[in-house]
C-alpha cells in the first residue's frame, strides 16, 4: 500500500522565501498547498514546479491580514484536501506571508501599524487557531520572525515589534499544543535579496554592502538559504526541536 506524502500549507508561497520553502518541501517528498495574495500566475508556476518534482500541489488565494475571510478560506482548504490530496487533514503550517515597511518610529501612522499588526501578528494568531482542527497530531507549525527582533535597524520598529510578539506566541503555542505532539518553532531570516520591502536588500547597493559588512559570512542572504531550513524542521530529523528560534542570517550583527 502506498504511503501518502505529508502535506504542508505555506502562506505567501508564490514568490520569494515562500516559493523556496514550497520547492524545498517538495524536494523532501512533502506535498504543498500554497497561498498567494495577488499573483495567481506566479503561484500556479510554483504548483507546476512542485508537480514536476513528483509531489501534489494546489494554490489558494488568501489575504492573511483579513481575519474575517479565514473561515471561507479553510472551507476551500477542506475541499482541496479532499479533491487533490484525498485526505482531510494536513501536517505542517508555515506562516510565511508578510509585507515589509520601513518608516521611522516618529513617523509611523496608525494605519501602517494596523496593517503590519493584521498581517504579521493578528492574522498569524487567528489563522493558526482556525487551522488547528485540520492539522494532524504530531504535525509542525513554523512561524517566521526576523533578525530585526534581536538587533535593530532604524525604520522597522512596528514590523520588528510584531515579530517579537510572534516569538512570544510561539512558546505559548509549543506549550499548549504539546499534548497533541505538535512542535512549534521560529525561523528568523536575516536580510535576504528578494522583492520584500520594495527590494531594498536586493536593489540598494549601499544597503547591500552594509549588510555584507555586518555579516560574519560576508554576504547578504538568498531565498535558497531559508527554504531548506524550513523543510528540515518539517522532517523527522527535527522531531525533538520545539519552541526554538533559529536565526538564519549568516551570523548578522554578532
C-alpha positions as CSV (number, residue, x, y, z in Angstrom):
1,X,0.0,0.0,0.0
2,X,1.4,3.4,-1.0
3,X,2.2,5.7,1.9
4,X,0.6,9.2,1.4
5,X,3.0,12.0,1.5
6,X,2.7,14.6,4.2
7,X,1.2,18.0,3.3
8,X,2.4,21.5,4.2
9,X,0.3,24.7,4.0
10,X,2.7,27.6,3.1
11,X,1.3,31.1,3.2
12,X,2.8,33.5,0.7
13,X,4.2,30.7,-1.3
14,X,4.1,32.3,-4.7
15,X,7.4,34.2,-4.6
16,X,10.5,35.0,-2.5
17,X,11.1,33.0,0.6
18,X,7.8,31.2,0.5
19,X,8.4,29.9,-3.0
20,X,11.8,28.5,-2.0
21,X,10.2,26.9,1.1
22,X,7.5,25.3,-1.1
23,X,10.1,23.9,-3.5
24,X,12.4,22.7,-0.7
25,X,9.5,20.9,1.0
26,X,8.6,19.2,-2.3
27,X,12.2,18.0,-2.7
28,X,11.8,16.3,0.7
29,X,8.7,14.4,-0.6
30,X,6.1,16.7,1.0
31,X,3.1,17.9,-0.9
32,X,2.2,21.6,-0.7
33,X,-0.8,23.9,-0.5
34,X,0.4,27.4,-1.1
35,X,-1.4,30.7,-0.8
36,X,-1.0,33.9,-2.8
37,X,-2.5,37.3,-2.3
38,X,-2.5,38.8,-5.8
39,X,0.0,36.9,-8.0
40,X,-2.1,33.9,-9.2
41,X,0.1,33.2,-12.2
42,X,3.3,33.0,-10.1
43,X,1.5,30.7,-7.6
44,X,0.4,28.4,-10.4
45,X,4.0,28.3,-11.8
46,X,5.2,27.1,-8.3
47,X,2.4,24.5,-8.3
48,X,3.7,23.3,-11.7
49,X,7.3,23.1,-10.4
50,X,6.2,21.1,-7.4
51,X,4.2,18.7,-9.6
52,X,7.3,18.3,-11.8
53,X,9.2,17.3,-8.7
54,X,6.7,14.5,-8.2
55,X,4.5,15.9,-5.4
56,X,1.0,17.1,-5.4
57,X,0.3,20.8,-5.0
58,X,-2.5,23.4,-5.0
59,X,-2.7,27.2,-4.8
60,X,-5.4,29.2,-2.9
61,X,-5.9,33.0,-2.7
62,X,-5.6,34.4,0.8
63,X,-5.0,37.8,2.4
64,X,-3.5,36.9,5.7
65,X,-4.4,40.3,7.2
66,X,-8.2,39.8,6.8
67,X,-9.2,37.5,9.6
68,X,-12.9,37.6,8.6
69,X,-12.0,35.6,5.4
70,X,-10.4,32.8,7.3
71,X,-13.5,30.6,7.7
72,X,-14.2,30.7,4.0
73,X,-10.5,30.0,3.3
74,X,-10.4,26.9,5.4
75,X,-13.6,25.6,3.7
76,X,-11.6,25.8,0.5
77,X,-8.7,24.1,2.1
78,X,-11.0,21.2,3.1
79,X,-12.3,20.9,-0.4
80,X,-8.7,20.9,-1.9
81,X,-7.5,18.4,0.7
82,X,-10.3,16.0,-0.4
83,X,-10.2,16.6,-4.2
84,X,-6.4,17.0,-4.7
85,X,-4.8,15.0,-1.9
86,X,-7.6,12.5,-1.0
87,X,-7.4,13.3,2.7
88,X,-9.0,15.6,5.3
89,X,-6.0,17.0,7.2
90,X,-2.5,18.4,6.6
91,X,0.7,18.2,8.7
92,X,2.7,21.4,8.5
93,X,1.6,25.0,8.7
94,X,4.3,27.6,7.7
95,X,3.2,31.1,8.5
96,X,5.4,32.9,5.9
97,X,3.2,35.5,4.3
98,X,4.3,39.1,5.1
99,X,4.9,42.6,3.9
100,X,7.8,44.9,4.5
101,X,7.6,48.6,5.6
102,X,10.4,50.9,6.6
103,X,9.1,54.0,8.5
104,X,10.8,55.9,11.3
105,X,9.2,55.4,14.7
106,X,8.3,59.1,14.9
107,X,6.5,59.0,11.6
108,X,4.7,55.6,11.7
109,X,0.9,56.1,11.3
110,X,-1.8,54.2,13.0
111,X,-2.8,52.8,9.5
112,X,0.7,51.5,8.9
113,X,0.8,50.0,12.4
114,X,-2.6,48.3,12.0
115,X,-1.6,46.9,8.6
116,X,1.6,45.4,9.9
117,X,-0.2,44.0,13.0
118,X,-3.0,42.4,11.0
119,X,-0.6,40.7,8.6
120,X,2.2,39.8,11.0
121,X,0.6,39.1,14.3
122,X,-3.2,39.1,14.5
123,X,-3.5,37.3,11.1
124,X,-1.0,34.6,12.1
125,X,-2.6,34.2,15.6
126,X,-6.1,33.5,14.2
127,X,-5.1,31.7,11.0
128,X,-3.2,29.2,13.2
129,X,-6.1,29.0,15.6
130,X,-8.5,28.2,12.9
131,X,-6.1,25.7,11.3
132,X,-5.8,23.6,14.4
133,X,-8.7,21.2,13.6
134,X,-7.1,20.4,10.2
135,X,-3.6,19.8,11.5
136,X,-2.7,16.2,12.2
137,X,-1.4,15.3,15.7
138,X,2.3,15.1,15.5
139,X,2.4,18.0,13.0
140,X,4.5,21.1,13.0
141,X,3.9,24.8,12.9
142,X,6.7,27.1,11.8
143,X,6.4,30.8,12.3
144,X,8.6,33.4,10.6
145,X,10.3,36.1,12.6
146,X,13.3,38.3,11.6
147,X,16.8,39.1,12.7
148,X,15.4,42.6,13.5
149,X,13.7,41.2,16.6
150,X,17.3,40.6,18.0
151,X,19.1,43.6,16.6
152,X,17.9,46.9,15.3
153,X,17.8,48.8,12.0
154,X,16.1,52.2,12.1
155,X,12.6,52.2,10.5
156,X,11.5,48.8,11.4
157,X,10.1,49.4,14.9
158,X,6.5,48.3,14.2
159,X,7.5,45.4,11.9
160,X,10.0,44.0,14.4
161,X,7.7,44.5,17.4
162,X,5.1,42.3,15.6
163,X,7.7,39.7,15.1
164,X,8.7,39.9,18.8
165,X,5.1,39.2,19.6
166,X,5.2,36.2,17.3
167,X,8.3,34.9,19.1
168,X,6.5,35.0,22.5
169,X,3.4,33.5,20.9
170,X,5.5,30.6,19.5
171,X,6.5,29.5,23.0
172,X,2.9,29.5,24.2
173,X,1.8,27.5,21.2
174,X,4.5,25.0,21.8
175,X,3.5,24.6,25.4
176,X,-0.3,24.4,24.7
177,X,-0.1,22.2,21.6
178,X,2.5,19.8,23.1
179,X,-0.3,17.4,24.2
180,X,-1.1,16.8,20.5
181,X,2.6,16.2,19.7
182,X,2.7,19.4,17.6
183,X,6.1,21.2,17.7
184,X,6.2,24.9,17.1
185,X,9.4,26.7,16.1
186,X,10.6,30.1,14.6
187,X,12.8,30.7,11.6
188,X,14.2,34.2,11.7
189,X,15.9,35.2,8.5
190,X,18.4,37.9,8.2
191,X,18.5,40.4,5.3
192,X,17.6,38.5,2.1
193,X,17.7,39.5,-1.6
194,X,14.1,39.4,-2.6
195,X,11.4,41.9,-3.7
196,X,10.4,42.1,0.0
197,X,10.0,45.7,1.3
198,X,10.4,47.0,-2.2
199,X,13.6,45.0,-2.9
200,X,15.7,47.2,-0.5
201,X,18.3,44.5,0.2
202,X,18.4,43.4,-3.5
203,X,18.4,46.7,-5.2
204,X,20.1,49.2,-2.9
205,X,23.9,48.8,-3.3
206,X,24.8,50.8,-0.2
207,X,22.4,48.8,2.0
208,X,23.7,45.6,0.4
209,X,27.3,46.5,1.2
210,X,26.3,47.4,4.8
211,X,24.6,44.0,5.3
212,X,27.7,42.2,3.9
213,X,30.0,44.2,6.3
214,X,28.0,43.2,9.4
215,X,27.5,39.6,8.5
216,X,30.1,37.0,9.5
217,X,29.9,35.0,6.3
218,X,30.3,38.2,4.3
219,X,27.3,38.3,2.0
220,X,23.5,39.0,2.1
221,X,21.1,36.1,2.2
222,X,19.4,34.4,-0.7
223,X,15.9,32.8,-0.6
224,X,17.5,29.4,-1.1
225,X,19.3,29.9,2.2
226,X,16.0,29.7,4.1
227,X,13.8,27.1,2.4
228,X,15.9,24.1,3.3
229,X,15.9,25.1,7.0
230,X,12.1,25.1,7.0
231,X,12.0,21.8,5.2
232,X,14.4,20.3,7.7
233,X,12.1,21.5,10.6
234,X,9.3,19.5,8.9
235,X,11.5,16.3,8.8
236,X,11.7,13.5,11.3
237,X,15.3,14.5,11.9
238,X,13.9,17.7,13.6
239,X,11.3,15.9,15.8
240,X,12.9,17.0,19.1
241,X,13.3,20.7,18.2
242,X,10.5,22.6,19.9
243,X,9.9,26.3,20.9
244,X,13.2,27.3,19.4
245,X,14.2,30.4,17.5
246,X,16.5,29.5,14.7
247,X,18.1,32.6,13.1
248,X,19.3,32.1,9.6
249,X,21.3,35.2,8.9
250,X,24.9,34.1,8.2
251,X,25.9,35.5,11.5
252,X,24.5,39.0,11.4
253,X,25.5,41.7,13.9
254,X,27.4,39.3,16.1
